């Protein structure tokens, strides 16, 4: 695999895959938590209009896709708040309108055709240009800053919005921030797995990690590790086997999920074995345990969720 690094285009491809492998599951864990796993797919449809707009304006498709997908994510949140019973119809119009708008705009651009959309739709990580890599790096850092810096607040709104609102969190602002972050992640992953497959990289590593983990932090760490593993190994495999990188990455993610799902019952039986998890040291009475636990303080008054 060392010879891969002899080619500048593969250096950019592997670095882009690494960044996307970290960013996509970091956002995806919140979407899975709030049962919006398909949101990435919808945003991919909307981002297609931004890609076509980039061709029309002769600018970077990545940045125009970021702008359009971000506006689409805000529209999705507004529909979710105020759409009520007709919200699903409005979302469908937004999704398929984005796809249709992309096809229409690309045909209006000078020398453009629908074949120019194949790469953003299905990914082409080996064609990542230096300018694209700069954009992917900057956007990935922003995504990680939001997902890790606000992980407690985002976890709270994903678990129970009403409770989070009662505690004083700006729920609507955090929802908008999460939606925009998901939109940015979709455009970041566009070059690696494509707009039609990006949702898989956001969801499958998280679903795989959930098979064998319990806590949120452990699931997040394993999901990011899995995302990096399938993204980098899928990119390398596509180089040697001469197969599409996006499809390879997604198939590897499905394979990883299948393996961990098969191992989950075995791990559950091992955890349930007698003696595992038994408390060490002297056994305290209930009154002594309550007194001991009551004397502990959580720094900053934060609530620990197990």
N, C-alpha and C positions, 0 to 999 in steps of 0.2 A: 504493500500500500504506500510505501515511501515514494515510489516513482510518481504517484499522483501529484505530489508537491512540486514536481519539475515543470508542471504546466501552469502558467499564470491563471488561465481560465478555471482550472480545477481548484486552485488556491482560493479564488473568489467564491467558487461554488460551495466548497466545504465550509468556508467561513459563514456564508449566507445560510447554509443548512444548519450550522451550529446555532446561530442567532435565532432562527425561526424555531428550531427545536426547543429552545428555552422559552421564547415568548409565547408561542401558541398554547402550550398546556398551562402556563401561568395565568392566562386569561380564561382558558377553557374550564378550569376547575370551578370558577364562579358561575359560569353559564350552566354547567352540569348541576351545580348545587341548587340553582333556581329553576331547573327544568327548562332551560332555553338552549338545549344542545344544538338545535337546528338554526339558531340565530346566525351563525357564521355562514351558513349556506345562503341565507337570504341576503346578507350583506355582500356576499360575493356577486350576486346578481346585480345589486345596486352599483357596486364598484366597477362593473363592466362599462357603465356609462362614463365613468371618470376616465377609464383607460382610453375609450374612443375619443373622449374630449381632448385628451393629451395628443392624440394623433392629429386631430383637427387643428389644434392650436400650435402644433409643432413644439410641444414642451414635454417634460418628463411625465410619462403615464403614471408613474408611482405617486407623484405629488398630486396630480389631478384626481387620481383614484382615492387618495386619502381625503381630499376635500369633499368629493361627492359621497363617498361612503360614510363620512362623519355626519354630513347633513342627513343622509338616509337613516342613520342610527338615531339621530335626534327625532326625526319624524316617526320612527318606530316606537320610541318611548312616549311621544305625545299621543300616538294612536292607542298605545297600551293604557295610558291614563284616562283618556276621554272617549275611546272607541266603543266601549261597552260591548253589546252583542254583535255589532257590525265590525268589530275590530279585525277579525280574521279576514274578512273580505277586503278591507282597506290594506292590510299587510300583503295579501296576495297581489293586489294591484300594484303596490310599491315594488315588490320583488320582480314580477314579470314585466312591469313597466321599465325597470332598470335594465333588464335583458334586452327588451325591444329597443329602448333608447340607445343602447350601445351599438346594436346592429345598424340602426338608422344613421347614427352620427358617423360611424366608421365608413359608411358608404358615401357620405357627404364630404368627407375629407379628401384632399387632392391625392389621387393615386391609391386611396385606401380601399380595402375589400375585407370581407368577413374572414378571409384566411389570416389576416393580421391579428385576429382575436384568438387564434388557436393557442399561441404561446401563453398569454395570460389566463386562458381558460383551464389549461391542463398543466401549466408549469414548464419551465425550461431553465433550470438552475445553471446549466453549463453556459448559458448566454448572458449571465450577469455581468454587466459592465461596471467599471470602476465607479461611475456616478451612481448606479443602482446600489452598489455595495455601501456607499456613504449614506444613502437614504435609508437602507435597511438597518444599518448600524445605529443611526440617530433615532429612528422610530422604535427599534427594539429596546434601546436604553430607556426611552420614555415609557414604554409599556411596562417594563420591569419596575421602574420607579413607582408607577401607580400601583401595580399589583402587589408589590412587596411592601412599599411604604404605607399603604392604606389597607393592608390585609385584614386587620381587625375590623375596621369599619365596613369593608366590602363583605366580609364573612357575615357580619351582623345583618346587613340588609338582605343578603341571600337566604339567611335562615328564617328571619321573621321581620318583615318590614314594619309591622305595627309596633312590635316591641322596640325596634330600633328608633322609630319616630318618638316613642314615649321617652326614651333615654336621651333625647335631644339631638340625635344625629340628623344632618340635612339629607334626608332619604332621597328626595327628588334630584338633588344635585349629585349625589353619589351614583344614582341610577343612570343619570346622563353621562357621568364620567366613565362608568363601566361600559356603557353602550358605545361611546366614542372610542374607548380603548380597544374594544372588540373590533370596531371598524378599522382602526389603525393596524391591528394584528392581521386582519384579512388582507390588507394591501401589502403588508410586510411579507406575508407568506405567498403572495401571488406568484413570484418568480420561482419559488421552490416547488410547491405542489399544485399551484393553479387555483383559480377562483372556485371551480366546481368541486375541488377536493380539499379545500382548506379546512372545512368544518371537521373533517376526519382527524386531522392533526391536532385540532383543538380539543377534541372529545375523546378519541381512542386512548391516548396515553393516560388520561385521567381515569377513564373507565377501567383500564388495565390495572392501574395502581390501586383502585378501590377494591379489587378482588382480594388483596392480601394485606391491606393496611386498615387502620382504624381512625387515628387522629387526623385532623386537617393538615397540620404541618408535615407529618410523615407522608401523607398522600400527595401533597404539593411537591415535596422533594423527589419522591419516586416518579411522579408524573413528568416532571422536568427532565429527570435522568432518562426516562423512557423516550421522551420526545427527542432528546439529543441523540440517543442511540439509534433510533429508527431513521432520523433525518440524515445523519452523517453516513451511516452504513448503507442506507438506500441510495444516497448520492454516489458513493463509491461503487456499489453494485451496478448502478446504471452505466457507469463508465466502462467497467470490464465486460458486462454482458450486452452492452449496446441496447438498452431498453429504456423506456420513458422514466425519468427520475420520480415524477410525482406519483405515478401509479405504483412504482416500486416501494416508495416510502409508505404509502397507505397500506399496501399488502403486508409489509413487514409489521406495521402497527397492528393490523388484524391478527397476524400470527402471534405477536407478543401477547395480545389480549387472550387469545385462545390458550396459550401455554399457562398464563397466570390463572385463568379461570379453572383450568384443569388441576392446578396445584392448590387452589384455594381450599377444597375440602380436606386435603391432607394437612395443611397448615392449621386449619380449624381444629382438627382432631389432636394435633400436637399441643395446641394451646389449652385444650380441654383435659389434658392428661392430669391425673391426680398429683398434687404436689406442686404443679406449675403455678407460679404467681402467689404462692403461700407467703404470708408475712413473715419476715425474719425478726428475731429478737423476742423479748417477752411479750406475751399476749396481754393486752390491756383490757380493762373492763369498759363497758360502754360509756360510763360517766368519765373515766379517765381519758378515753379517746375524744369525747366531745370537748373536754376542757383543753386537751392538747391542740385540737383543730381550731378551737375558738381563739387561741392565742396567736394564730398565724395571721399575718397581714399580707395582702397581695399588693405589691408595689404599684403605686399610681391608681389604686382602686379598680384595676382592670378585672373583668370577669373572665375566668378561665373556662373555656368550653371544652369538654372532653368528648 
